[in-house]
Amino acid sequence: MVEHRSPKPGVGSSSLSSRANIFEMKKIVNYIKETYDELVHKVSWPTYSELTNSAVVVLYASLLIALIVFAMDFCFQTLMESIIYPH
Protein backbone atom coordinates (compact mmCIF):
# COMPACT_ATOMS: atom_id res chain seq x y z
CA MET A 1 0.00 0.00 0.00
CA VAL A 2 1.43 3.34 -1.02
CA GLU A 3 0.72 6.48 0.95
CA HIS A 4 0.24 9.62 -1.08
CA ARG A 5 1.15 12.84 0.64
CA SER A 6 0.32 16.37 -0.26
CA PRO A 7 3.30 18.72 -0.68
CA LYS A 8 1.63 21.05 1.80
CA PRO A 9 1.74 19.97 5.44
CA GLY A 10 -1.60 19.24 7.04
CA VAL A 11 -3.42 18.83 3.71
CA GLY A 12 -4.72 15.50 2.45
CA SER A 13 -4.22 12.22 4.26
CA SER A 14 -3.00 12.08 7.81
CA SER A 15 0.72 12.28 8.30
CA LEU A 16 2.78 9.70 10.12
CA SER A 17 3.63 12.14 12.88
CA SER A 18 -0.02 12.73 13.79
CA ARG A 19 -0.60 8.98 13.98
CA ALA A 20 2.47 8.66 16.17
CA ASN A 21 1.14 11.45 18.42
CA ILE A 22 -2.20 9.65 18.74
CA PHE A 23 -0.38 6.42 19.63
CA GLU A 24 1.72 8.22 22.26
CA MET A 25 -1.40 9.87 23.69
CA LYS A 26 -3.14 6.48 23.95
CA LYS A 27 -0.10 5.11 25.79
CA ILE A 28 -0.21 8.00 28.27
CA VAL A 29 -3.96 7.63 28.85
CA ASN A 30 -3.54 3.87 29.33
CA TYR A 31 -0.72 4.48 31.83
CA ILE A 32 -2.88 6.88 33.84
CA LYS A 33 -5.81 4.43 33.86
CA GLU A 34 -3.59 1.56 35.03
CA THR A 35 -2.00 3.74 37.71
CA TYR A 36 -5.42 4.77 39.04
CA ASP A 37 -6.61 1.17 39.04
CA GLU A 38 -3.55 0.04 40.97
CA LEU A 39 -3.82 2.84 43.54
CA VAL A 40 -7.53 2.22 44.13
CA HIS A 41 -7.75 -1.58 43.97
CA LYS A 42 -4.33 -3.12 44.60
CA VAL A 43 -2.51 -0.92 47.13
CA SER A 44 -3.20 -1.72 50.77
CA TRP A 45 -3.39 1.64 52.48
CA PRO A 46 -2.72 1.84 56.24
CA THR A 47 -5.58 2.52 58.61
CA TYR A 48 -5.71 5.76 60.58
CA SER A 49 -4.47 4.06 63.76
CA GLU A 50 -1.58 2.38 61.92
CA LEU A 51 -0.61 5.71 60.39
CA THR A 52 -0.79 7.43 63.78
CA ASN A 53 1.32 4.74 65.44
CA SER A 54 3.95 4.99 62.70
CA ALA A 55 4.06 8.78 63.02
CA VAL A 56 4.57 8.49 66.80
CA VAL A 57 7.42 5.99 66.29
CA VAL A 58 9.09 8.34 63.80
CA LEU A 59 8.66 11.28 66.19
CA TYR A 60 10.25 9.42 69.11
CA ALA A 61 13.08 8.08 66.96
CA SER A 62 13.80 11.59 65.65
CA LEU A 63 13.85 13.04 69.17
CA LEU A 64 16.15 10.25 70.38
CA ILE A 65 18.60 10.82 67.52
CA ALA A 66 18.50 14.58 68.14
CA LEU A 67 19.29 14.04 71.84
CA ILE A 68 22.18 11.71 70.98
CA VAL A 69 23.64 14.23 68.53
CA PHE A 70 23.20 17.03 71.12
CA ALA A 71 24.97 14.96 73.79
CA MET A 72 27.85 14.14 71.43
CA ASP A 73 28.17 17.80 70.41
CA PHE A 74 28.15 18.93 74.04
CA CYS A 75 30.82 16.35 74.98
CA PHE A 76 33.08 17.32 72.09
CA GLN A 77 32.62 21.02 72.81
CA THR A 78 33.52 20.48 76.47
CA LEU A 79 36.52 18.39 75.45
CA MET A 80 37.76 21.02 73.00
CA GLU A 81 37.26 23.95 75.41
CA SER A 82 38.74 22.36 78.51
CA ILE A 83 41.47 19.99 77.35
CA ILE A 84 42.62 20.84 73.84
CA TYR A 85 42.14 24.64 73.70
CA PRO A 86 41.91 25.90 77.29
CA HIS A 87 41.39 29.64 77.83
N, CA, C and O atoms as a GROMACS GRO file, in nm:
protein
  348
    1MET      N    1   0.084  -0.117   0.000
    1MET     CA    2   0.000   0.000   0.000
    1MET      C    3   0.089   0.124   0.000
    1MET      O    4   0.181   0.134   0.081
    2VAL      N    5   0.063   0.214  -0.088
    2VAL     CA    6   0.143   0.334  -0.102
    2VAL      C    7   0.065   0.451  -0.043
    2VAL      O    8  -0.054   0.467  -0.068
    3GLU      N    9   0.136   0.532   0.036
    3GLU     CA   10   0.072   0.648   0.095
    3GLU      C   11   0.105   0.769   0.010
    3GLU      O   12   0.221   0.796  -0.018
    4HIS      N   13   0.004   0.841  -0.030
    4HIS     CA   14   0.024   0.962  -0.108
    4HIS      C   15   0.013   1.081  -0.015
    4HIS      O   16  -0.083   1.095   0.060
    5ARG      N   17   0.113   1.166  -0.023
    5ARG     CA   18   0.115   1.284   0.064
    5ARG      C   19   0.106   1.410  -0.019
    5ARG      O   20   0.157   1.418  -0.131
    6SER      N   21   0.041   1.507   0.037
    6SER     CA   22   0.032   1.637  -0.026
    6SER      C   23   0.162   1.712  -0.001
    6SER      O   24   0.222   1.694   0.105
    7PRO      N   25   0.208   1.794  -0.093
    7PRO     CA   26   0.330   1.872  -0.068
    7PRO      C   27   0.312   1.974   0.043
    7PRO      O   28   0.411   2.021   0.101
    8LYS      N   29   0.188   2.009   0.072
    8LYS     CA   30   0.163   2.105   0.180
    8LYS      C   31   0.136   2.027   0.309
    8LYS      O   32   0.059   1.932   0.308
    9PRO      N   33   0.200   2.068   0.419
    9PRO     CA   34   0.174   1.997   0.544
    9PRO      C   35   0.033   2.019   0.593
    9PRO      O   36  -0.021   2.129   0.582
   10GLY      N   37  -0.027   1.914   0.647
   10GLY     CA   38  -0.160   1.924   0.704
   10GLY      C   39  -0.272   1.916   0.602
   10GLY      O   40  -0.389   1.931   0.638
   11VAL      N   41  -0.240   1.891   0.475
   11VAL     CA   42  -0.342   1.883   0.371
   11VAL      C   43  -0.344   1.740   0.320
   11VAL      O   44  -0.239   1.680   0.297
   12GLY      N   45  -0.461   1.685   0.301
   12GLY     CA   46  -0.472   1.550   0.245
   12GLY      C   47  -0.479   1.447   0.355
   12GLY      O   48  -0.539   1.470   0.460
   13SER      N   49  -0.415   1.331   0.330
   13SER     CA   50  -0.422   1.222   0.426
   13SER      C   51  -0.341   1.255   0.550
   13SER      O   52  -0.257   1.346   0.550
   14SER      N   53  -0.368   1.180   0.654
   14SER     CA   54  -0.300   1.208   0.781
   14SER      C   55  -0.152   1.174   0.769
   14SER      O   56  -0.114   1.080   0.700
   15SER      N   57  -0.072   1.251   0.836
   15SER     CA   58   0.072   1.228   0.830
   15SER      C   59   0.111   1.123   0.933
   15SER      O   60   0.035   1.093   1.025
   16LEU      N   61   0.229   1.070   0.917
   16LEU     CA   62   0.278   0.970   1.012
   16LEU      C   63   0.298   1.028   1.150
   16LEU      O   64   0.277   0.959   1.250
   17SER      N   65   0.338   1.154   1.157
   17SER     CA   66   0.363   1.214   1.288
   17SER      C   67   0.234   1.230   1.368
   17SER      O   68   0.236   1.214   1.491
   18SER      N   69   0.123   1.260   1.304
   18SER     CA   70  -0.002   1.273   1.379
   18SER      C   71  -0.048   1.138   1.430
   18SER      O   72  -0.104   1.129   1.539
   19ARG      N   73  -0.026   1.032   1.351
   19ARG     CA   74  -0.060   0.898   1.398
   19ARG      C   75   0.030   0.857   1.514
   19ARG      O   76  -0.015   0.791   1.608
   20ALA      N   77   0.155   0.896   1.507
   20ALA     CA   78   0.247   0.866   1.617
   20ALA      C   79   0.205   0.942   1.743
   20ALA      O   80   0.214   0.888   1.853
   21ASN      N   81   0.160   1.066   1.727
   21ASN     CA   82   0.114   1.145   1.842
   21ASN      C   83  -0.010   1.082   1.905
   21ASN      O   84  -0.022   1.079   2.027
   22ILE      N   85  -0.100   1.031   1.822
   22ILE     CA   86  -0.220   0.965   1.874
   22ILE      C   87  -0.180   0.839   1.950
   22ILE      O   88  -0.234   0.812   2.057
   23PHE      N   89  -0.085   0.764   1.896
   23PHE     CA   90  -0.038   0.642   1.963
   23PHE      C   91   0.026   0.677   2.097
   23PHE      O   92   0.000   0.609   2.197
   24GLU      N   93   0.108   0.780   2.100
   24GLU     CA   94   0.172   0.822   2.226
   24GLU      C   95   0.067   0.868   2.326
   24GLU      O   96   0.079   0.840   2.445
   25MET      N   97  -0.034   0.939   2.280
   25MET     CA   98  -0.140   0.987   2.369
   25MET      C   99  -0.218   0.869   2.426
   25MET      O  100  -0.254   0.871   2.544
   26LYS      N  101  -0.244   0.767   2.346
   26LYS     CA  102  -0.314   0.648   2.395
   26LYS      C  103  -0.230   0.576   2.500
   26LYS      O  104  -0.284   0.524   2.598
   27LYS      N  105  -0.098   0.574   2.480
   27LYS     CA  106  -0.010   0.511   2.579
   27LYS      C  107  -0.015   0.587   2.711
   27LYS      O  108  -0.018   0.525   2.818
   28ILE      N  109  -0.017   0.719   2.705
   28ILE     CA  110  -0.021   0.800   2.827
   28ILE      C  111  -0.154   0.781   2.900
   28ILE      O  112  -0.157   0.766   3.022
   29VAL      N  113  -0.263   0.782   2.824
   29VAL     CA  114  -0.396   0.763   2.885
   29VAL      C  115  -0.404   0.624   2.948
   29VAL      O  116  -0.457   0.609   3.058
   30ASN      N  117  -0.353   0.523   2.880
   30ASN     CA  118  -0.354   0.387   2.933
   30ASN      C  119  -0.270   0.379   3.061
   30ASN      O  120  -0.309   0.313   3.157
   31TYR      N  121  -0.157   0.446   3.062
   31TYR     CA  122  -0.072   0.448   3.182
   31TYR      C  123  -0.147   0.511   3.301
   31TYR      O  124  -0.141   0.458   3.412
   32ILE      N  125  -0.215   0.620   3.277
   32ILE     CA  126  -0.288   0.688   3.384
   32ILE      C  127  -0.402   0.600   3.435
   32ILE      O  128  -0.426   0.592   3.556
   33LYS      N  129  -0.473   0.532   3.344
   33LYS     CA  130  -0.581   0.443   3.386
   33LYS      C  131  -0.528   0.328   3.471
   33LYS      O  132  -0.586   0.293   3.573
   34GLU      N  133  -0.416   0.268   3.428
   34GLU     CA  134  -0.359   0.156   3.503
   34GLU      C  135  -0.307   0.202   3.639
   34GLU      O  136  -0.319   0.130   3.738
   35THR      N  137  -0.250   0.321   3.644
   35THR     CA  138  -0.200   0.374   3.770
   35THR      C  139  -0.316   0.397   3.867
   35THR      O  140  -0.306   0.362   3.985
   36TYR      N  141  -0.424   0.455   3.820
   36TYR     CA  142  -0.542   0.478   3.904
   36TYR      C  143  -0.597   0.344   3.954
   36TYR      O  144  -0.628   0.330   4.073
   37ASP      N  145  -0.608   0.248   3.865
   37ASP     CA  146  -0.661   0.116   3.904
   37ASP      C  147  -0.575   0.053   4.012
   37ASP      O  148  -0.627  -0.005   4.107
   38GLU      N  149  -0.444   0.062   3.997
   38GLU     CA  150  -0.354   0.004   4.097
   38GLU      C  151  -0.366   0.076   4.231
   38GLU      O  152  -0.370   0.011   4.336
   39LEU      N  153  -0.372   0.209   4.229
   39LEU     CA  154  -0.382   0.284   4.354
   39LEU      C  155  -0.514   0.259   4.426
   39LEU      O  156  -0.518   0.256   4.549
   40VAL      N  157  -0.622   0.240   4.351
   40VAL     CA  158  -0.753   0.222   4.413
   40VAL      C  159  -0.777   0.077   4.456
   40VAL      O  160  -0.832   0.054   4.563
   41HIS      N  161  -0.736  -0.020   4.373
   41HIS     CA  162  -0.776  -0.158   4.398
   41HIS      C  163  -0.664  -0.250   4.449
   41HIS      O  164  -0.695  -0.351   4.511
   42LYS      N  165  -0.539  -0.217   4.426
   42LYS     CA  166  -0.433  -0.312   4.460
   42LYS      C  167  -0.346  -0.269   4.578
   42LYS      O  168  -0.290  -0.354   4.647
   43VAL      N  169  -0.335  -0.140   4.603
   43VAL     CA  170  -0.250  -0.092   4.713
   43VAL      C  171  -0.326  -0.109   4.844
   43VAL      O  172  -0.444  -0.076   4.854
   44SER      N  173  -0.256  -0.162   4.945
   44SER     CA  174  -0.320  -0.173   5.077
   44SER      C  175  -0.276  -0.051   5.159
   44SER      O  176  -0.162  -0.043   5.204
   45TRP      N  177  -0.367   0.041   5.176
   45TRP     CA  178  -0.339   0.164   5.248
   45TRP      C  179  -0.348   0.138   5.398
   45TRP      O  180  -0.431   0.057   5.441
   46PRO      N  181  -0.264   0.204   5.479
   46PRO     CA  182  -0.272   0.184   5.624
   46PRO      C  183  -0.398   0.249   5.681
   46PRO      O  184  -0.451   0.346   5.627
   47THR      N  185  -0.443   0.192   5.793
   47THR     CA  186  -0.558   0.252   5.861
   47THR      C  187  -0.511   0.376   5.935
   47THR      O  188  -0.390   0.402   5.947
   48TYR      N  189  -0.606   0.453   5.985
   48TYR     CA  190  -0.571   0.576   6.058
   48TYR      C  191  -0.488   0.545   6.182
   48TYR      O  192  -0.392   0.617   6.211
   49SER      N  193  -0.522   0.440   6.254
   49SER     CA  194  -0.447   0.406   6.376
   49SER      C  195  -0.307   0.357   6.342
   49SER      O  196  -0.212   0.389   6.414
   50GLU      N  197  -0.292   0.280   6.234
   50GLU     CA  198  -0.158   0.238   6.192
   50GLU      C  199  -0.072   0.358   6.152
   50GLU      O  200   0.046   0.365   6.185
   51LEU      N  201  -0.133   0.450   6.082
   51LEU     CA  202  -0.062   0.571   6.039
   51LEU      C  203  -0.021   0.655   6.160
   51LEU      O  204   0.090   0.708   6.164
   52THR      N  205  -0.110   0.668   6.256
   52THR     CA  206  -0.079   0.743   6.378
   52THR      C  207   0.033   0.677   6.457
   52THR      O  208   0.125   0.745   6.503
   53ASN      N  209   0.027   0.545   6.472
   53ASN     CA  210   0.132   0.474   6.544
   53ASN      C  211   0.267   0.490   6.474
   53ASN      O  212   0.369   0.510   6.541
   54SER      N  213   0.269   0.481   6.344
   54SER     CA  214   0.395   0.499   6.270
   54SER      C  215   0.449   0.640   6.287
   54SER      O  216   0.570   0.658   6.303
   55ALA      N  217   0.362   0.739   6.285
   55ALA     CA  218   0.406   0.878   6.302
   55ALA      C  219   0.465   0.898   6.441
   55ALA      O  220   0.565   0.969   6.456
   56VAL      N  221   0.405   0.837   6.543
   56VAL     CA  222   0.457   0.849   6.680
   56VAL      C  223   0.594   0.783   6.690
   56VAL      O  224   0.684   0.837   6.755
   57VAL      N  225   0.611   0.667   6.628
   57VAL     CA  226   0.742   0.599   6.629
   57VAL      C  227   0.848   0.686   6.562
   57VAL      O  228   0.959   0.698   6.613
   58VAL      N  229   0.814   0.746   6.449
   58VAL     CA  230   0.909   0.834   6.380
   58VAL      C  231   0.943   0.956   6.465
   58VAL      O  232   1.058   0.999   6.469
   59LEU      N  233   0.843   1.012   6.532
   59LEU     CA  234   0.866   1.128   6.619
   59LEU      C  235   0.963   1.094   6.732
   59LEU      O  236   1.059   1.167   6.756
   60TYR      N  237   0.937   0.982   6.801
   60TYR     CA  238   1.025   0.942   6.911
   60TYR      C  239   1.165   0.909   6.862
   60TYR      O  240   1.263   0.945   6.927
   61ALA      N  241   1.176   0.841   6.751
   61ALA     CA  242   1.308   0.808   6.696
   61ALA      C  243   1.384   0.935   6.659
   61ALA      O  244   1.505   0.945   6.684
   62SER      N  245   1.316   1.032   6.602
   62SER     CA  246   1.380   1.159   6.565
   62SER      C  247   1.428   1.234   6.689
   62SER      O  248   1.538   1.288   6.691
   63LEU      N  249   1.344   1.237   6.793
   63LEU     CA  250   1.385   1.304   6.917
   63LEU      C  251   1.504   1.233   6.982
   63LEU      O  252   1.594   1.299   7.033
   64LEU      N  253   1.504   1.100   6.981
   64LEU     CA  254   1.615   1.025   7.038
   64LEU      C  255   1.744   1.053   6.963
   64LEU      O  256   1.848   1.075   7.025
   65ILE      N  257   1.740   1.053   6.832
   65ILE     CA  258   1.860   1.082   6.752
   65ILE      C  259   1.906   1.225   6.777
   65ILE      O  260   2.026   1.250   6.786
   66ALA      N  261   1.812   1.319   6.787
   66ALA     CA  262   1.850   1.459   6.814
   66ALA      C  263   1.917   1.471   6.950
   66ALA      O  264   2.015   1.544   6.964
   67LEU      N  265   1.866   1.400   7.051
   67LEU     CA  266   1.929   1.404   7.184
   67LEU      C  267   2.069   1.342   7.182
   67LEU      O  268   2.160   1.393   7.248
   68ILE      N  269   2.086   1.234   7.108
   68ILE     CA  270   2.218   1.172   7.098
   68ILE      C  271   2.317   1.265   7.030
   68ILE      O  272   2.430   1.279   7.076
   69VAL      N  273   2.275   1.329   6.923
   69VAL     CA  274   2.364   1.423   6.853
   69VAL      C  275   2.395   1.542   6.944
   69VAL      O  276   2.509   1.588   6.946
   70PHE      N  277   2.296   1.593   7.018
   70PHE     CA  278   2.320   1.703   7.112
   70PHE      C  279   2.420   1.662   7.218
   70PHE      O  280   2.512   1.739   7.249
   71ALA      N  281   2.406   1.542   7.275
   71ALA     CA  282   2.497   1.496   7.379
   71ALA      C  283   2.639   1.482   7.324
   71ALA      O  284   2.735   1.520   7.391
   72MET      N  285   2.652   1.427   7.204
   72MET     CA  286   2.786   1.414   7.144
   72MET      C  287   2.847   1.551   7.118
   72MET      O  288   2.966   1.571   7.145
   73ASP      N  289   2.768   1.645   7.068
   73ASP     CA  290   2.817   1.780   7.041
   73ASP      C  291   2.861   1.847   7.171
   73ASP      O  292   2.967   1.910   7.175
   74PHE      N  293   2.781   1.833   7.277
   74PHE     CA  294   2.815   1.893   7.405
   74PHE      C  295   2.945   1.833   7.460
   74PHE      O  296   3.030   1.905   7.511
   75CYS      N  297   2.958   1.701   7.449
   75CYS     CA  298   3.082   1.635   7.498
   75CYS      C  299   3.204   1.681   7.420
   75CYS      O  300   3.307   1.711   7.480
   76PHE      N  301   3.194   1.688   7.288
   76PHE     CA  302   3.308   1.732   7.209
   76PHE      C  303   3.341   1.879   7.233
   76PHE      O  304   3.458   1.917   7.235
   77GLN      N  305   3.238   1.961   7.252
   77GLN     CA  306   3.262   2.102   7.281
   77GLN      C  307   3.334   2.117   7.415
   77GLN      O  308   3.429   2.194   7.427
   78THR      N  309   3.289   2.044   7.515
   78THR     CA  310   3.352   2.048   7.647
   78THR      C  311   3.496   1.999   7.637
   78THR      O  312   3.586   2.057   7.697
   79LEU      N  313   3.517   1.893   7.563
   79LEU     CA  314   3.652   1.839   7.545
   79LEU      C  315   3.743   1.941   7.477
   79LEU      O  316   3.856   1.961   7.521
   80MET      N  317   3.694   2.004   7.374
   80MET     CA  318   3.776   2.102   7.300
   80MET      C  319   3.805   2.225   7.387
   80MET      O  320   3.917   2.276   7.384
   81GLU      N  321   3.707   2.273   7.463
   81GLU     CA  322   3.726   2.395   7.541
   81GLU      C  323   3.812   2.372   7.664
   81GLU      O  324   3.888   2.461   7.703
   82SER      N  325   3.803   2.256   7.727
   82SER     CA  326   3.874   2.236   7.852
   82SER      C  327   4.009   2.168   7.836
   82SER      O  328   4.102   2.202   7.909
   83ILE      N  329   4.023   2.076   7.744
   83ILE     CA  330   4.147   1.999   7.735
   83ILE      C  331   4.234   2.046   7.619
   83ILE      O  332   4.353   2.071   7.639
   84ILE      N  333   4.179   2.057   7.502
   84ILE     CA  334   4.262   2.084   7.384
   84ILE      C  335   4.292   2.232   7.369
   84ILE      O  336   4.407   2.268   7.345
   85TYR      N  337   4.194   2.320   7.383
   85TYR     CA  338   4.214   2.464   7.370
   85TYR      C  339   4.166   2.536   7.496
   85TYR      O  340   4.064   2.604   7.492
   86PRO      N  341   4.236   2.523   7.606
   86PRO     CA  342   4.191   2.590   7.730
   86PRO      C  343   4.212   2.742   7.718
   86PRO      O  344   4.302   2.788   7.647
   87HIS      N  345   4.131   2.816   7.785
   87HIS     CA  346   4.139   2.964   7.783
   87HIS      C  347   4.234   3.013   7.885
   87HIS      O  348   4.254   3.133   7.898
   0.00000   0.00000   0.00000
